[in-house]
Amino acid sequence: MTLHNLTKRRNVTIAQKLIELAALSCNLFITQIIKFRLQLQHSVINYKTFYYFLQLQNLFIRKELAILYSCSRQLGSGCGICYHCRHN
């Protein structure tokens, strides 16, 4: 199911479409990011957030976010992506 197919449904917000698409893709990480962003924006999503989601999904598809689960920061070569590396 694509985002285009999801947009054909009535009375479904973009936010709901994004969450559903992430769930369909089995991208729990992406789903969590979207839900967090929605909490910050009081369930209002804009094109910048939508673009951010698409970029993250592209990274996930290319397996570049797999490093989140095996960050080697303790070895001195942090991934630079995960929360731990970006905020410590």
Backbone as a printed PyTorch tensor [residue, N CA C, xyz], in Angstrom:
tensor([[[  0.8500,  -1.1830,   0.0000],
         [  0.0000,   0.0000,   0.0000],
         [  0.8930,   1.2430,   0.0000]],

        [[  0.6030,   2.1670,  -0.8650],
         [  1.4190,   3.3730,  -0.9710],
         [  0.7280,   4.5480,  -0.3060]],

        [[  1.5010,   5.6250,  -0.1310],
         [  0.9260,   6.8370,   0.4500],
         [ -0.1870,   7.3720,  -0.4420]],

        [[ -0.0220,   7.2170,  -1.7590],
         [ -1.0480,   7.6790,  -2.6970],
         [ -2.3730,   6.9600,  -2.4350]],

        [[ -2.3110,   5.6510,  -2.2170],
         [ -3.5340,   4.8960,  -1.9280],
         [ -4.1620,   5.3390,  -0.6250]],

        [[ -3.3190,   5.6440,   0.3670],
         [ -3.8490,   6.0730,   1.6580],
         [ -4.5500,   7.4200,   1.5540]],

        [[ -4.0720,   8.2910,   0.6640],
         [ -4.6480,   9.6240,   0.5530],
         [ -6.0210,   9.6000,  -0.1040]],

        [[ -6.3990,   8.4890,  -0.7170],
         [ -7.7150,   8.3960,  -1.3470],
         [ -8.8350,   8.2820,  -0.3170]],

        [[ -8.4910,   7.8550,   0.8930],
         [ -9.5090,   7.6920,   1.9300],
         [ -9.9810,   9.0530,   2.4240]],

        [[-11.2460,   9.1280,   2.7880],
         [-11.7990,  10.3830,   3.2900],
         [-11.6480,  10.4610,   4.7960]],

        [[-11.6170,  11.7010,   5.2870],
         [-11.5760,  11.9740,   6.7190],
         [-10.3760,  11.3360,   7.4160]],

        [[ -9.2840,  11.2530,   6.7140],
         [ -8.0540,  10.7350,   7.3090],
         [ -7.0050,  11.8350,   7.1940]],

        [[ -6.4600,  12.2290,   8.3180],
         [ -5.4760,  13.3080,   8.2920],
         [ -4.1500,  12.8000,   7.7540]],

        [[ -3.3180,  13.7330,   7.3400],
         [ -1.9890,  13.3610,   6.8630],
         [ -1.2330,  12.6290,   7.9620]],

        [[ -1.3920,  13.0930,   9.1870],
         [ -0.6980,  12.4480,  10.3050],
         [ -1.0970,  10.9860,  10.4250]],

        [[ -2.3810,  10.7080,  10.3160],
         [ -2.8440,   9.3240,  10.4080],
         [ -2.3020,   8.4980,   9.2510]],

        [[ -2.2410,   9.0950,   8.0700],
         [ -1.7090,   8.3930,   6.9090],
         [ -0.2530,   8.0170,   7.1230]],

        [[  0.5150,   8.9700,   7.6680],
         [  1.9350,   8.7140,   7.8800],
         [  2.1500,   7.6110,   8.9060]],

        [[  1.3840,   7.6590,   9.9810],
         [  1.5140,   6.6270,  11.0090],
         [  1.1300,   5.2650,  10.4500]],

        [[  0.0580,   5.2370,   9.6650],
         [ -0.3760,   3.9700,   9.0780],
         [  0.6540,   3.4520,   8.0890]],

        [[  1.1990,   4.3410,   7.2750],
         [  2.2050,   3.9260,   6.3040],
         [  3.4350,   3.3700,   7.0060]],

        [[  3.8550,   4.0300,   8.0840],
         [  5.0100,   3.5460,   8.8350],
         [  4.7330,   2.1730,   9.4330]],

        [[  3.5270,   2.0000,   9.9550],
         [  3.1570,   0.7100,  10.5410],
         [  3.1250,  -0.3750,   9.4710]],

        [[  2.6110,  -0.0360,   8.2980],
         [  2.5650,  -1.0020,   7.2060],
         [  3.9640,  -1.4080,   6.7720]],

        [[  4.9000,  -0.4790,   6.8960],
         [  6.2770,  -0.7510,   6.5050],
         [  7.0560,  -1.4520,   7.6040]],

        [[  6.3970,  -1.6850,   8.7430],
         [  7.0400,  -2.3110,   9.8960],
         [  8.2120,  -1.4810,  10.4010]],

        [[  8.1470,  -0.1800,  10.2260],
         [  9.2060,   0.7030,  10.6840],
         [  8.8010,   1.2920,  12.0270]],

        [[  8.9910,   0.5180,  13.0790],
         [  8.6090,   0.9740,  14.4060],
         [  9.3390,   2.2600,  14.7650]],

        [[ 10.6010,   2.3500,  14.3600],
         [ 11.3870,   3.5450,  14.6470],
         [ 10.7460,   4.7760,  14.0140]],

        [[ 10.3500,   4.6560,  12.7670],
         [  9.7160,   5.7650,  12.0620],
         [  8.3950,   6.1240,  12.7330]],

        [[  7.6190,   5.1160,  13.1130],
         [  6.3360,   5.3580,  13.7690],
         [  6.5230,   6.1430,  15.0560]],

        [[  7.5390,   5.7880,  15.8290],
         [  7.7960,   6.4860,  17.0840],
         [  8.1800,   7.9380,  16.8340]],

        [[  8.9940,   8.1740,  15.8140],
         [  9.3930,   9.5460,  15.4940],
         [  8.1750,  10.3770,  15.1040]],

        [[  7.3020,   9.8150,  14.2710],
         [  6.1120,  10.5520,  13.8350],
         [  5.2250,  10.8820,  15.0230]],

        [[  4.9850,   9.9020,  15.8930],
         [  4.1350,  10.1500,  17.0530],
         [  4.7400,  11.2170,  17.9540]],

        [[  6.0550,  11.1850,  18.1190],
         [  6.7260,  12.1850,  18.9440],
         [  6.5740,  13.5750,  18.3300]],

        [[  6.7810,  13.6600,  17.0220],
         [  6.6520,  14.9470,  16.3330],
         [  5.2200,  15.4750,  16.4370]],

        [[  4.2570,  14.5910,  16.3460],
         [  2.8620,  15.0070,  16.4420],
         [  2.5430,  15.5370,  17.8320]],

        [[  3.1160,  14.9270,  18.8540],
         [  2.9050,  15.4210,  20.2110],
         [  3.4500,  16.8360,  20.3410]],

        [[  4.5980,  17.0830,  19.7270],
         [  5.1940,  18.4150,  19.7930],
         [  4.3600,  19.4400,  19.0370]],

        [[  3.7300,  19.0100,  17.9670],
         [  2.9950,  19.9300,  17.1000],
         [  1.4910,  19.8880,  17.3490]],

        [[  1.0770,  19.2650,  18.4320],
         [ -0.3470,  19.1870,  18.7680],
         [ -1.1580,  18.6090,  17.6130]],

        [[ -0.6830,  17.5200,  17.0600],
         [ -1.3540,  16.7820,  15.9820],
         [ -1.4850,  17.5770,  14.6840]],

        [[ -0.6580,  18.5780,  14.5240],
         [ -0.6400,  19.3220,  13.2620],
         [  0.6770,  19.0000,  12.5670]],

        [[  0.5800,  18.4790,  11.3730],
         [  1.7850,  18.1100,  10.6470],
         [  1.9200,  19.0310,   9.4370]],

        [[  3.1270,  19.4560,   9.1590],
         [  3.3460,  20.3510,   8.0250],
         [  4.2230,  19.6660,   6.9830]],

        [[  4.4680,  20.3560,   5.8890],
         [  5.2340,  19.7560,   4.8140],
         [  6.6740,  19.4790,   5.2180]],

        [[  7.2260,  20.3040,   6.1060],
         [  8.5940,  20.0700,   6.5660],
         [  8.6830,  18.7370,   7.2990]],

        [[  7.6960,  18.4640,   8.1550],
         [  7.6690,  17.1950,   8.8770],
         [  7.4470,  16.0390,   7.9130]],

        [[  6.5900,  16.2530,   6.9330],
         [  6.3260,  15.2250,   5.9270],
         [  7.6020,  14.8970,   5.1560]],

        [[  8.3410,  15.9370,   4.7630],
         [  9.6050,  15.7410,   4.0510],
         [ 10.6010,  15.0060,   4.9420]],

        [[ 10.6400,  15.3840,   6.2270],
         [ 11.5250,  14.7420,   7.1940],
         [ 11.2080,  13.2510,   7.2910]],

        [[  9.9240,  12.9220,   7.3210],
         [  9.5040,  11.5210,   7.3640],
         [  9.9870,  10.7710,   6.1280]],

        [[  9.8170,  11.3590,   4.9580],
         [ 10.2270,  10.6920,   3.7270],
         [ 11.7280,  10.4540,   3.7070]],

        [[ 12.4970,  11.4400,   4.1810],
         [ 13.9440,  11.2780,   4.2330],
         [ 14.3310,  10.1400,   5.1730]],

        [[ 13.6860,  10.0760,   6.3370],
         [ 13.9800,   9.0000,   7.2850],
         [ 13.6200,   7.6400,   6.7040]],

        [[ 12.4890,   7.5870,   5.9990],
         [ 12.0980,   6.3080,   5.4160],
         [ 13.1000,   5.8800,   4.3500]],

        [[ 13.5940,   6.8190,   3.5640],
         [ 14.6030,   6.4890,   2.5630],
         [ 15.8620,   5.9420,   3.2190]],

        [[ 16.2790,   6.5770,   4.3250],
         [ 17.4500,   6.0870,   5.0450],
         [ 17.2190,   4.6770,   5.5690]],

        [[ 16.0180,   4.4540,   6.0980],
         [ 15.7140,   3.1400,   6.6640],
         [ 15.7330,   2.0790,   5.5800]],

        [[ 15.1730,   2.3910,   4.4340],
         [ 15.1390,   1.4350,   3.3270],
         [ 16.5580,   1.0790,   2.8930]],

        [[ 17.4620,   2.0540,   2.9110],
         [ 18.8480,   1.7960,   2.5110],
         [ 19.6650,   1.1820,   3.6380]],

        [[ 18.9930,   0.8700,   4.7620],
         [ 19.6090,   0.2050,   5.9100],
         [ 20.6220,   1.0830,   6.6370]],

        [[ 20.6150,   2.3860,   6.3910],
         [ 21.5710,   3.2600,   7.0470],
         [ 21.1980,   3.5390,   8.4940]],

        [[ 19.9450,   3.2840,   8.8730],
         [ 19.5600,   3.4840,  10.2620],
         [ 19.7480,   2.2260,  11.0930]],

        [[ 20.1970,   1.1510,  10.4780],
         [ 20.4550,  -0.0720,  11.2390],
         [ 21.5190,   0.1760,  12.2930]],

        [[ 22.3710,   1.1620,  12.0560],
         [ 23.4330,   1.4860,  13.0070],
         [ 22.8670,   1.9510,  14.3460]],

        [[ 21.6230,   2.3850,  14.3610],
         [ 20.9930,   2.8030,  15.6120],
         [ 20.9710,   1.6670,  16.6290]],

        [[ 20.9080,   0.4680,  16.1340],
         [ 20.7940,  -0.6780,  17.0260],
         [ 22.1540,  -1.2460,  17.4110]],

        [[ 23.2090,  -0.7420,  16.8160],
         [ 24.5440,  -1.2310,  17.1490],
         [ 25.5290,  -0.0740,  17.1770]],

        [[ 25.1740,   0.9820,  17.8750],
         [ 26.0270,   2.1670,  17.9520],
         [ 27.3430,   1.8020,  18.6260]],

        [[ 28.4450,   2.2280,  18.0220],
         [ 29.7670,   1.9000,  18.5610],
         [ 30.4080,   3.1080,  19.2340]],

        [[ 29.6000,   3.9470,  19.8430],
         [ 30.1190,   5.1560,  20.4770],
         [ 31.1410,   4.8220,  21.5570]],

        [[ 30.9210,   3.7320,  22.2860],
         [ 31.8420,   3.3640,  23.3510],
         [ 33.2250,   3.0260,  22.8040]],

        [[ 33.3190,   2.7510,  21.5150],
         [ 34.6030,   2.4590,  20.8960],
         [ 35.2320,   3.7020,  20.2910]],

        [[ 34.5800,   4.8400,  20.4620],
         [ 35.1370,   6.0920,  19.9620],
         [ 34.6980,   6.4560,  18.5640]],

        [[ 33.8050,   5.6870,  17.9820],
         [ 33.3220,   6.0050,  16.6280],
         [ 31.8010,   5.9660,  16.6290]],

        [[ 31.2080,   6.9630,  17.2710],
         [ 29.7510,   7.0100,  17.3740],
         [ 29.0830,   7.1550,  16.0260]],

        [[ 27.8480,   6.7330,  15.9660],
         [ 27.1220,   6.7700,  14.6930],
         [ 26.7410,   8.1930,  14.3010]],

        [[ 26.5520,   9.0790,  15.3100],
         [ 26.1610,  10.4490,  15.0000],
         [ 24.6940,  10.5980,  14.6580]],

        [[ 23.9540,   9.5030,  14.7000],
         [ 22.5400,   9.5350,  14.3390],
         [ 21.6490,   9.3900,  15.5590]],

        [[ 22.0080,   8.4690,  16.4540],
         [ 21.1170,   8.1520,  17.5670],
         [ 21.0770,   9.2770,  18.5910]],

        [[ 20.0820,   9.2250,  19.4450],
         [ 19.9030,  10.2490,  20.4800],
         [ 21.1390,  10.3400,  21.3590]],

        [[ 21.7010,   9.2050,  21.7110],
         [ 22.8530,   9.1800,  22.6070],
         [ 24.0360,   9.9300,  22.0060]],

        [[ 24.3130,   9.6960,  20.7320],
         [ 25.4470,  10.3540,  20.0700],
         [ 25.1820,  11.8350,  19.8200]],

        [[ 23.9640,  12.1890,  19.5230],
         [ 23.6610,  13.5720,  19.1720],
         [ 23.5500,  14.4800,  20.3800]],

        [[ 23.2670,  13.9200,  21.5540],
         [ 23.0070,  14.7570,  22.7190],
         [ 23.9990,  14.5670,  23.8490]],

        [[ 25.0420,  13.7910,  23.6320],
         [ 26.0770,  13.5980,  24.6620],
         [ 27.4520,  13.8930,  24.1000]]])
